[in-house]
Amino acid sequence: VLDQTTSYLPCYWGEMASGMAFSVASPSQHIGEVSVAYASRGPAGGLRSSDAKTLGSRSRCPSPAVPARRARLATGLLVAGLAAWGAQPRLAMRAEGRQRRRRASGPLRAERPASRAARLSTLARRAADAAVLERTEEIIKPDLDRRQYRSVVLSNGLQVLLASDPEADAAAASMSIKAGSFQDPSDFLGLAHFHEHMLFLGTEKFPEEDAYEKYLKDHGGYSNAYTADEMTNYYFRVNAPHLKGALDRFSQFFIAPTFAESAVDREMRAVDSESTNYASDEGWRRLQVMKTTAEAQHPFHRFTVGNLDTLGYAGPDAVRKELVRWNAAHYHGKAMKLAIAGKESLDELEALAREFFEVVRAGPAAEPSDTATERPLPWADQQVGCYLEVVPKIEDRSVGIYWPLPPSQKHLYAKIETYLCHIIGHEGEGSLHALLNAMGWIEGLSAGCACSFSDAQLLSVEVSLTQEGERNIEQVLESIFAYIAVVREAGPRAETYEELRLLNTVGFRFREESPAPENFVASATSSMQYYSASDALRGPSAMDEWLPETVESWMELLLPDRCFIIQASPDFDQSEEAGDAKWTKERWYGATYRSRPLQSEQLTRWASPSEAARDGLNFPADNPFVPRDFELRSDKVVQPKTSLDVVPPTELDCDASGLMKLWFKT
């Protein structure tokens, strides 16, 4: 900020753009000490000198030989700190030399009024810049999105996405942390989930357990959080005028949580109750069977919800110590992504971010090693080629086929799994869905990613069966593998990928902004863990890389002997034993299941499906209705002069073949 080429500090007196009046002066080349005074504004905005407060302590240089530039740097940092503080102060900086000699360069001179405003504006901007490591203004957003965006990286490494909408009546913020259940210590399963609960129950600044929730409730808001495998996300919504108070309370989660001893035992019981509820949920029961049969050395295998047995066995004091240790290891600026949406300007939102979040612990200087590269894959050879039968508690007849694939993070902008799922889950003529539905065997079919981690993902084809479909389960499975064979033989098709890319692009460009800002910020912070600042909004829908060789290599992994199958039916005979495949109860949620290897006869038949099984199955045809041109077709639209005017419709030039005519009427 200050001139490094002169032997003294220029003297400025004036008022910054934020309303900060200040002066900077140095009477000697070798600066001995720096002091800062802060004067608050009076009721009418005037300065009250009687309210002056000392903000910066005196810092003496070790010897007269210390060059002036160190003091200049210290002074610049103090200015930046006060700017980041978001105050409206009158700032006076005084520097006193240890040496008694007079400065040869003459007395300090005040800045001329004519150039004062420009110099002060520049100084204010540079002071703000000093508080951030990186600033990005070019955030790609939907065409209809009225918000203005900016991304900044604070001095502690915390990346912040700011979204300004002056017309918003609600504000929101979200923080995602690159740590989740996979980071649970092996002797405290469910600790990440328990840690998420405990952050809500008091901080050093706001020790009351309900301080955060009460503030949000009193101002028309609410909060929520979730713990995923490799990420945790916290978010809130509040009436727009009360964003600052909510951020003050929210930020303390990540600065000074208390992990109150009085709350540890009670909250462990709350987690235990949540886990008990999941025991009656068929989705959680099925997931736990899948986890139990995965590779034992992979964190996916573990129980991650937590209960009294996994958390409370060592007592409240022991688990609290582990909470503090785990928090220090994983909750720091470099692992965090923050998004704030409000009606304030971008500069005001940035000031709020610096004011409340710049004191978050920065974390390790070096990036921690990627443990995902050091662990075995969740589904190795021993975990595939098997058939799992599960007895549900409800009327659920379904079958799912699951293939392990490389992680999506390797090709974020290719979205290969999206391409494959689009083809397999297609519902048009000649599709798998159309065939099975026509036979009366299914109520629904979906293709997607059942799980996605940093080291692997699980592509799934899940079918809801009718009773008739359950009786013909072998034909259903054969049809699925026959369609997969059709897809593999067709190979990668650039036309289909381009069609899907265009649909994603149109969906993003013309997407209406989310009516719920809390959903927007929660989604944005999750995206920011994977995509650059400029692509924080576009990244999840971006398909910029067509990689036919990689697509083909992934297709070749969709083989019968590389999958596992889970079938659920209330009609399974639990008294029946099939060799070594004995019925057992899953440890945590008690689901009854058994696992048996796929038979060689099945694998042979599915690997080379018959012509009869292929009959009626085709690769999806091109979609001629995908929009590609968004240019206006007429600039001759007649606008009514008054509300009572009747104007004729305007014919649009949209079909060169002459087979169709289209009119537009205002």
C-alpha positions in Angstrom: 0.0 0.0 0.0 2.8 2.4 0.9 5.7 3.6 -1.2 8.6 1.2 -0.8 11.2 3.5 -2.5 11.2 6.4 -0.1 12.8 6.6 3.3 9.6 7.8 5.0 5.9 7.1 4.9 3.7 9.5 3.0 1.1 11.3 5.1 -2.5 10.8 4.2 -5.5 12.5 5.8 -9.0 11.9 4.5 -11.8 9.5 4.5 -11.9 6.1 2.9 -14.8 4.8 0.7 -16.1 2.9 3.7 -16.2 6.1 5.8 -12.9 5.6 7.6 -11.1 8.8 8.4 -7.4 8.3 8.9 -3.8 9.7 8.8 -0.5 7.9 8.4 2.8 9.6 9.3 6.4 8.7 10.0 9.0 11.3 11.3 12.0 9.1 10.7 13.5 6.5 8.5 13.9 3.9 11.3 10.5 3.3 12.7 10.4 2.5 16.4 6.8 1.9 17.2 3.3 2.0 15.7 0.0 2.7 17.5 -3.6 2.7 16.4 -6.5 4.6 17.8 -10.2 3.9 17.0 -12.9 6.4 17.4 -16.5 5.3 17.1 -19.2 7.3 15.4 -21.8 9.3 17.3 -25.5 8.8 17.0 -25.7 11.1 14.0 -22.6 9.6 12.3 -20.1 12.1 13.8 -16.9 11.1 15.4 -16.6 11.0 19.1 -13.0 11.4 20.1 -13.9 10.6 23.7 -14.6 7.0 22.6 -11.1 6.4 21.3 -9.9 2.9 21.9 -6.5 1.4 21.4 -6.7 -1.5 19.0 -3.0 -2.2 18.2 -0.4 -2.8 20.9 2.9 -1.0 20.6 5.5 -3.1 18.8 9.1 -2.0 19.3 11.8 -2.8 16.7 14.8 -4.7 18.1 17.3 -2.2 16.9 17.6 1.1 15.1 18.9 -0.7 12.0 15.5 -2.2 11.2 14.6 -0.7 7.8 11.5 1.5 7.4 9.9 -1.0 5.0 9.1 -3.4 7.9 7.2 -0.7 9.7 5.5 0.2 6.4 4.4 -3.5 6.1 3.1 -3.5 9.6 1.2 -0.3 9.0 -0.3 -1.7 5.8 -1.4 -4.9 7.7 -3.0 -2.8 10.4 -4.9 -0.9 7.8 -6.0 -4.1 6.1 -7.0 -5.6 9.4 -9.2 -2.6 10.3 -10.8 -2.8 6.8 -11.5 -6.5 7.3 -12.9 -5.8 10.7 -15.7 -4.0 8.9 -15.7 -1.0 11.3 -16.3 2.7 10.6 -13.3 4.1 12.5 -11.2 7.3 12.6 -7.7 5.9 12.4 -4.6 7.7 13.5 -1.2 6.0 13.1 1.7 7.5 14.8 5.3 6.3 14.3 8.0 7.5 16.7 11.8 7.0 16.0 14.2 5.6 18.5 17.0 7.7 17.0 16.9 11.4 17.8 18.3 12.6 14.6 16.1 14.7 12.3 15.0 13.3 9.0 17.0 14.9 6.2 14.2 14.7 3.7 12.2 17.5 5.3 8.7 17.6 6.9 5.9 15.4 5.9 3.3 16.9 3.6 -0.3 16.3 3.4 -1.9 14.8 0.2 -3.5 17.4 -2.1 -7.2 17.5 -1.9 -7.5 17.1 -5.7 -6.0 13.7 -5.7 -7.1 12.6 -2.3 -10.3 10.7 -3.2 -8.5 8.6 -5.8 -5.6 7.8 -3.5 -7.9 6.9 -0.7 -10.1 4.7 -2.9 -7.0 2.8 -4.0 -5.8 2.5 -0.5 -9.1 1.1 0.7 -9.2 -1.4 -2.2 -5.6 -2.6 -1.5 -6.3 -2.9 2.2 -9.3 -5.2 1.3 -7.1 -7.1 -1.2 -4.5 -7.7 1.5 -7.1 -9.7 3.5 -7.7 -12.2 0.6 -5.3 -14.5 -1.2 -7.4 -14.7 -4.4 -10.4 -13.0 -5.9 -12.5 -14.2 -8.8 -15.3 -12.1 -10.3 -16.0 -14.2 -13.4 -18.5 -16.8 -12.1 -20.3 -18.6 -14.9 -24.0 -18.5 -14.0 -27.4 -19.2 -15.7 -28.7 -16.6 -18.1 -31.8 -15.9 -15.9 -29.9 -15.7 -12.6 -30.2 -12.2 -11.3 -27.6 -12.7 -8.5 -24.2 -11.2 -8.7 -21.3 -13.5 -7.7 -17.7 -13.3 -6.5 -15.3 -15.8 -5.1 -12.6 -14.9 -2.6 -10.0 -17.0 -0.8 -9.3 -15.6 2.7 -5.8 -15.4 4.2 -6.5 -18.7 6.1 -7.2 -20.6 2.8 -11.0 -20.6 3.2 -12.7 -20.2 -0.2 -15.9 -18.1 -0.1 -18.6 -17.8 -2.8 -20.6 -14.6 -2.4 -24.0 -14.2 -4.0 -25.7 -10.8 -3.9 -29.4 -10.3 -4.7 -30.8 -6.9 -3.6 -34.4 -8.1 -4.1 -34.0 -11.2 -1.8 -36.2 -11.4 1.3 -34.2 -14.3 2.7 -30.5 -14.9 3.2 -28.5 -18.1 3.7 -25.1 -19.5 4.2 -23.5 -22.9 4.0 -20.1 -24.4 5.0 -18.8 -27.7 3.6 -15.9 -29.5 5.1 -13.8 -32.1 3.3 -14.2 -34.6 6.1 -17.0 -37.1 6.8 -17.7 -40.6 8.0 -14.8 -42.1 6.1 -12.5 -40.1 8.6 -14.1 -41.8 11.6 -11.5 -43.3 13.9 -11.9 -47.1 14.0 -12.5 -47.1 17.7 -15.2 -44.4 17.6 -17.5 -45.3 14.7 -20.0 -42.5 14.0 -17.8 -39.8 15.4 -18.1 -37.5 12.4 -21.9 -37.7 12.6 -21.8 -37.1 16.4 -19.4 -34.2 15.8 -21.9 -32.6 13.5 -24.6 -32.8 16.2 -22.3 -31.3 18.9 -21.4 -28.2 16.9 -25.0 -27.0 17.3 -24.8 -27.1 21.1 -22.8 -24.0 22.1 -19.6 -22.1 21.3 -17.3 -20.0 23.5 -18.9 -16.7 22.2 -22.5 -18.1 22.4 -22.4 -20.8 25.1 -26.1 -21.3 25.4 -27.0 -24.6 23.6 -29.9 -23.0 21.7 -28.4 -19.6 20.9 -27.9 -20.4 17.2 -31.3 -22.1 16.7 -33.2 -19.6 18.7 -31.7 -16.7 16.8 -32.7 -18.3 13.5 -36.2 -19.2 14.7 -36.8 -15.7 16.0 -35.9 -14.2 12.6 -37.9 -16.5 10.3 -35.1 -19.1 9.7 -34.0 -22.6 10.3 -30.8 -24.7 9.9 -29.8 -28.2 9.0 -26.7 -30.3 8.4 -25.7 -33.7 7.0 -22.7 -35.9 7.3 -21.7 -37.7 4.1 -18.9 -40.2 3.4 -16.2 -37.7 2.7 -17.9 -34.4 3.4 -20.0 -32.6 6.0 -22.3 -29.7 5.2 -23.9 -27.1 7.5 -26.4 -24.5 6.2 -29.1 -22.1 7.4 -31.7 -19.7 6.2 -32.8 -16.4 7.9 -34.7 -13.3 7.0 -32.4 -11.0 4.9 -31.9 -8.2 7.5 -30.6 -10.6 10.1 -27.8 -12.2 8.0 -25.0 -10.6 10.0 -26.2 -11.9 13.4 -26.7 -15.4 11.9 -23.2 -15.4 10.5 -21.8 -14.3 13.8 -23.3 -17.3 15.5 -22.7 -19.7 12.6 -19.0 -18.8 12.2 -18.3 -19.8 15.9 -19.0 -23.4 14.9 -15.7 -23.4 13.1 -13.8 -21.1 15.5 -14.5 -22.1 19.1 -17.0 -24.9 19.7 -17.2 -25.9 23.3 -18.3 -29.6 23.0 -20.0 -28.9 26.3 -19.5 -31.8 28.8 -23.1 -31.4 29.9 -24.4 -32.2 26.4 -22.1 -35.1 25.4 -24.1 -37.9 27.0 -27.5 -36.5 26.0 -26.5 -36.0 22.4 -25.0 -39.5 22.2 -28.4 -40.7 23.1 -30.0 -38.5 20.4 -27.6 -40.1 17.8 -28.5 -43.5 19.2 -32.2 -42.7 18.8 -31.6 -41.6 15.2 -29.8 -44.9 14.5 -32.7 -46.9 16.0 -35.1 -45.1 13.6 -33.0 -46.1 10.6 -33.4 -49.7 11.6 -37.0 -49.6 10.3 -36.1 -47.8 7.1 -35.7 -50.2 4.2 -33.2 -47.9 2.4 -30.8 -47.8 5.4 -31.2 -51.5 6.0 -30.3 -52.3 2.4 -27.4 -49.9 2.5 -26.0 -51.5 5.6 -26.2 -54.9 4.0 -24.2 -53.5 1.1 -21.6 -52.0 3.5 -21.3 -55.2 5.5 -20.4 -57.2 2.3 -17.9 -54.7 1.0 -14.1 -54.9 1.5 -13.5 -54.9 5.3 -10.4 -52.7 5.0 -12.3 -49.9 3.2 -14.1 -47.3 5.3 -17.3 -47.9 3.3 -17.6 -51.2 5.2 -17.9 -49.5 8.5 -21.0 -48.5 10.5 -21.0 -44.7 10.2 -24.2 -43.5 11.9 -23.0 -44.3 15.4 -24.9 -45.3 18.5 -24.2 -45.8 22.3 -22.3 -48.9 21.7 -19.8 -47.3 19.3 -19.5 -43.9 20.9 -20.3 -44.3 24.6 -18.4 -47.4 25.5 -15.5 -45.5 26.9 -17.5 -42.8 28.7 -18.4 -39.1 28.0 -14.9 -37.8 28.9 -13.1 -40.1 26.4 -15.5 -39.4 23.5 -15.2 -35.6 24.2 -11.4 -35.7 24.0 -11.7 -37.6 20.7 -14.1 -34.9 19.5 -11.6 -32.2 20.3 -8.8 -34.1 18.6 -10.9 -34.9 15.5 -12.0 -31.3 15.2 -8.4 -30.0 15.3 -7.4 -32.5 12.6 -10.1 -31.9 10.1 -11.9 -28.6 10.6 -9.6 -25.9 9.2 -9.7 -23.2 6.5 -8.1 -25.2 3.7 -10.6 -28.0 4.1 -13.6 -25.6 4.1 -15.8 -24.0 1.4 -18.2 -21.3 2.4 -21.1 -19.7 0.5 -23.1 -16.6 1.6 -26.2 -15.4 -0.2 -27.8 -12.1 0.9 -29.3 -8.8 -0.3 -26.1 -6.9 0.6 -23.6 -5.8 -2.1 -20.7 -8.1 -3.0 -18.3 -5.8 -1.1 -20.5 -5.9 2.0 -20.8 -9.6 1.8 -17.0 -9.9 1.4 -16.6 -7.7 4.5 -18.9 -10.0 6.5 -17.0 -13.0 5.4 -13.7 -11.5 6.5 -15.1 -10.2 9.7 -16.5 -13.5 10.9 -14.5 -16.2 9.1 -10.9 -15.0 8.7 -10.1 -16.1 12.2 -10.9 -19.8 11.4 -7.8 -21.9 11.9 -5.7 -22.0 8.7 -4.7 -25.7 9.0 -1.5 -27.4 7.9 0.9 -25.7 5.6 1.2 -28.8 3.4 -1.7 -30.6 1.8 -2.4 -33.9 3.7 -1.7 -37.1 1.8 -4.6 -38.7 0.0 -5.4 -41.8 2.1 -7.8 -43.0 -0.7 -4.7 -44.0 -2.7 -3.4 -46.1 0.1 -6.5 -48.2 0.9 -8.0 -51.2 -1.0 -10.9 -50.7 -3.3 -14.4 -51.2 -1.7 -15.4 -53.9 -4.2 -12.5 -56.1 -5.1 -12.8 -59.6 -6.7 -14.1 -61.1 -3.5 -17.0 -58.6 -3.4 -18.3 -59.1 -6.9 -19.9 -62.1 -8.7 -22.3 -62.7 -5.8 -26.1 -62.7 -5.4 -27.6 -61.2 -2.2 -31.1 -61.9 -1.1 -32.6 -59.6 1.5 -35.9 -60.0 3.4 -37.6 -56.5 3.7 -40.0 -55.5 6.5 -42.4 -54.0 4.0 -43.9 -55.0 0.7 -40.8 -54.4 -1.4 -40.0 -56.5 -4.5 -37.0 -55.2 -6.3 -33.7 -56.2 -7.8 -30.5 -54.1 -8.4 -27.4 -54.8 -10.3 -24.2 -52.9 -9.2 -20.9 -52.5 -11.1 -17.8 -50.9 -9.5 -16.3 -48.2 -11.7 -13.3 -45.8 -11.4 -14.1 -42.6 -9.5 -16.0 -39.8 -11.2 -13.4 -37.2 -9.9 -10.9 -38.5 -12.5 -13.0 -37.1 -15.3 -15.2 -34.4 -13.7 -15.9 -32.6 -17.0 -16.5 -35.8 -19.0 -19.4 -37.1 -16.8 -18.9 -40.6 -18.2 -21.2 -42.2 -15.6 -23.9 -39.7 -16.6 -23.6 -40.7 -20.3 -23.9 -44.4 -19.4 -26.8 -43.9 -17.0 -28.6 -41.8 -19.7 -28.4 -44.7 -22.2 -29.2 -47.5 -19.7 -32.1 -45.7 -18.1 -33.6 -44.5 -21.4 -37.4 -45.0 -21.7 -37.9 -44.6 -25.4 -38.8 -47.1 -28.0 -36.4 -50.1 -28.0 -35.2 -49.3 -24.5 -34.8 -51.8 -21.6 -37.6 -50.0 -19.7 -40.0 -50.2 -22.6 -39.4 -53.9 -23.0 -39.8 -54.9 -19.3 -42.8 -52.5 -18.9 -44.5 -54.0 -21.9 -44.1 -57.5 -20.4 -45.8 -56.3 -17.2 -42.7 -57.2 -15.1 -41.7 -53.8 -13.7 -43.2 -50.8 -12.0 -40.1 -48.7 -12.6 -36.5 -48.7 -13.6 -33.6 -46.3 -12.9 -29.9 -46.2 -13.6 -27.6 -44.0 -11.6 -24.7 -44.0 -9.2 -25.5 -45.8 -5.9 -22.3 -44.6 -4.3 -19.5 -42.2 -5.3 -16.2 -41.9 -3.4 -12.8 -40.4 -4.2 -11.4 -43.9 -5.1 -14.5 -45.6 -6.7 -18.1 -45.4 -7.6 -20.9 -47.9 -8.0 -23.1 -47.7 -11.1 -26.5 -49.3 -10.5 -29.6 -50.5 -12.5 -32.4 -50.8 -10.0 -35.8 -52.3 -10.9 -39.1 -52.2 -8.9 -40.7 -55.6 -9.7 -44.3 -56.6 -10.0 -45.3 -60.0 -8.6 -45.2 -61.3 -12.2 -41.8 -59.8 -12.7 -40.5 -61.5 -9.5 -41.8 -64.9 -10.8 -39.8 -64.2 -14.0 -36.7 -62.8 -12.3 -34.3 -64.8 -14.5 -35.8 -63.4 -17.6 -35.7 -59.9 -16.1 -32.0 -60.3 -15.3 -31.2 -61.8 -18.8 -33.0 -58.8 -20.5 -30.9 -56.4 -18.4 -27.6 -58.0 -19.4 -28.8 -58.3 -23.0 -29.4 -54.6 -23.1 -25.9 -53.9 -21.5 -24.4 -56.1 -24.3 -26.3 -54.0 -26.9 -24.8 -50.8 -25.4 -21.3 -52.2 -25.3 -21.5 -53.4 -28.9 -22.7 -50.0 -30.1 -19.7 -48.4 -28.5 -19.2 -44.8 -27.6 -21.4 -42.5 -29.7 -20.4 -38.9 -30.0 -23.9 -37.9 -31.2 -25.5 -39.2 -28.0 -23.0 -37.5 -25.8 -23.5 -34.2 -27.7 -27.2 -34.6 -27.3 -26.8 -35.0 -23.5 -24.3 -32.2 -23.3 -26.8 -29.8 -25.1 -29.6 -30.8 -22.8 -27.4 -30.2 -19.7 -26.3 -26.8 -21.2 -29.8 -25.7 -21.9 -30.9 -26.9 -18.5 -28.2 -24.8 -16.9 -28.4 -21.7 -19.1 -32.2 -21.3 -18.7 -32.5 -22.7 -15.2 -34.7 -20.6 -12.9 -32.9 -19.6 -9.7 -33.7 -21.6 -6.7 -36.5 -20.1 -4.6 -34.8 -21.5 -1.5 -31.4 -19.8 -0.9 -30.4 -22.4 1.6 -30.6 -25.1 -1.1 -28.5 -22.9 -3.4 -25.7 -22.4 -0.9 -25.6 -26.0 0.3 -25.3 -27.2 -3.3 -22.7 -24.6 -4.1 -20.4 -25.5 -1.2 -20.5 -29.2 -2.1 -19.7 -28.3 -5.7 -16.8 -26.1 -4.6 -15.0 -29.1 -3.1 -14.5 -30.4 -6.7 -14.7 -27.5 -9.2 -12.9 -24.2 -9.6 -14.4 -21.0 -8.4 -15.5 -19.9 -11.9 -17.3 -23.3 -12.4 -18.8 -23.6 -8.9 -22.3 -23.3 -10.4 -21.8 -24.8 -13.8 -19.5 -27.6 -12.9 -22.0 -30.3 -11.8 -23.8 -30.0 -15.2 -20.7 -29.4 -17.4 -19.9 -32.0 -20.0 -16.9 -30.5 -21.8 -14.7 -33.5 -22.5 -15.7 -36.3 -24.9 -13.3 -39.2 -24.1 -14.4 -42.1 -26.3 -11.5 -44.4 -25.3 -12.2 -43.9 -21.6 -16.0 -44.4 -22.2 -15.2 -47.7 -24.0 -12.9 -48.9 -21.3 -15.7 -48.2 -18.7 -18.3 -50.0 -20.9 -16.0 -53.1 -20.9 -16.3 -53.2 -17.1 -20.1 -53.7 -17.3 -19.8 -57.5 -17.4 -21.8 -60.1 -15.4 -18.8 -61.4 -13.5 -17.9 -57.9 -12.4 -21.2 -57.1 -10.7 -23.1 -58.1 -7.6 -26.9 -58.4 -7.4 -29.3 -57.6 -4.6 -32.8 -58.9 -4.7 -35.4 -58.0 -2.1 -38.6 -60.0 -1.5 -40.9 -60.6 1.4 -41.6 -64.1 0.0 -38.1 -65.5 0.5 -38.3 -68.8 2.4 -35.9 -68.3 5.4 -36.1 -72.0 6.3 -34.5 -72.9 3.0 -30.7 -73.3 3.0 -28.7 -73.3 -0.3 -25.4 -74.9 0.5 -23.1 -72.5 2.4 -25.5 -69.6 1.8 -27.2 -69.4 5.2 -29.5 -66.7 6.3 -28.0 -64.2 8.7 -28.9 -61.0 10.4 -26.9 -57.8 9.6 -25.3 -56.6 12.9 -26.4 -53.0 13.1 -30.0 -52.8 11.6 -30.9 -56.5 11.7 -31.7 -57.0 8.1 -32.1 -60.7 7.2 -30.0 -61.7 4.2 -27.8 -64.3 2.6 -25.1 -64.2 0.0 -24.3 -66.9 -2.6 -22.0 -66.8 -5.6 -23.4 -66.4 -9.1 -23.6 -69.7 -10.9 -21.3 -70.4 -13.8 -24.3 -71.2 -16.0 -25.9 -67.9 -15.2 -22.6 -66.0 -16.0 -22.2 -67.8 -19.3 -25.8 -67.1 -20.4 -25.7 -63.4 -19.4 -22.3 -62.8 -21.0 -23.6 -64.1 -24.4 -27.3 -63.3 -24.4 -29.4 -65.1 -27.0 -31.0 -63.4 -30.0 -34.4 -63.9 -28.3 -33.2 -62.0 -25.2 -32.0 -59.2 -27.5 -35.1 -59.0 -29.5 -36.7 -55.6 -29.3 -33.7 -53.9 -27.6 -31.9 -51.1 -29.4 -29.5 -48.3 -28.7 -31.4 -45.1 -28.1 -32.2 -43.2 -31.3 -31.1 -39.6 -31.8 -33.5 -37.0 -30.4 -34.4 -34.6 -33.1 -36.1 -32.2 -30.7 -33.0 -31.2 -28.7 -32.7 -27.4 -29.2 -29.5 -26.1 -30.7 -30.4 -22.6 -31.9 -31.6 -19.9 -29.6 -31.4 -16.9 -31.9 -34.5 -14.6 -32.2 -36.6 -15.4 -35.3 -38.2 -12.0 -35.7 -37.4 -8.4 -34.7 -40.7 -7.2 -36.1 -42.9 -7.9 -33.1 -45.5 -5.2 -32.8 -45.9 -3.9 -29.3 -49.3 -2.5 -28.2 -49.3 1.2 -27.6 -52.0 0.9 -24.9 -53.5 -1.9 -22.8 -56.6 -1.8 -25.0 -54.8 -2.1 -28.4 -55.3 -5.4 -30.3 -52.3 -6.2 -32.4 -52.1 -9.1 -34.9 -49.7 -12.0 -34.2 -46.3 -11.9 -35.8 -45.3 -14.8 -38.0 -41.9 -16.2 -37.2 -39.4 -17.5 -39.7 -38.6 -20.8 -38.0 -39.0 -23.6 -40.6 -37.1 -23.6 -43.9 -39.1 -26.6 -45.2 -42.4 -24.7 -45.2 -44.2 -27.5 -43.5 -44.9 -25.5 -40.4 -45.9 -22.0 -39.4 -45.5 -20.4 -36.0 -46.8 -17.1 -34.7 -46.0 -15.0 -31.7 -48.5 -12.7 -30.0 -47.8 -10.2 -27.2 
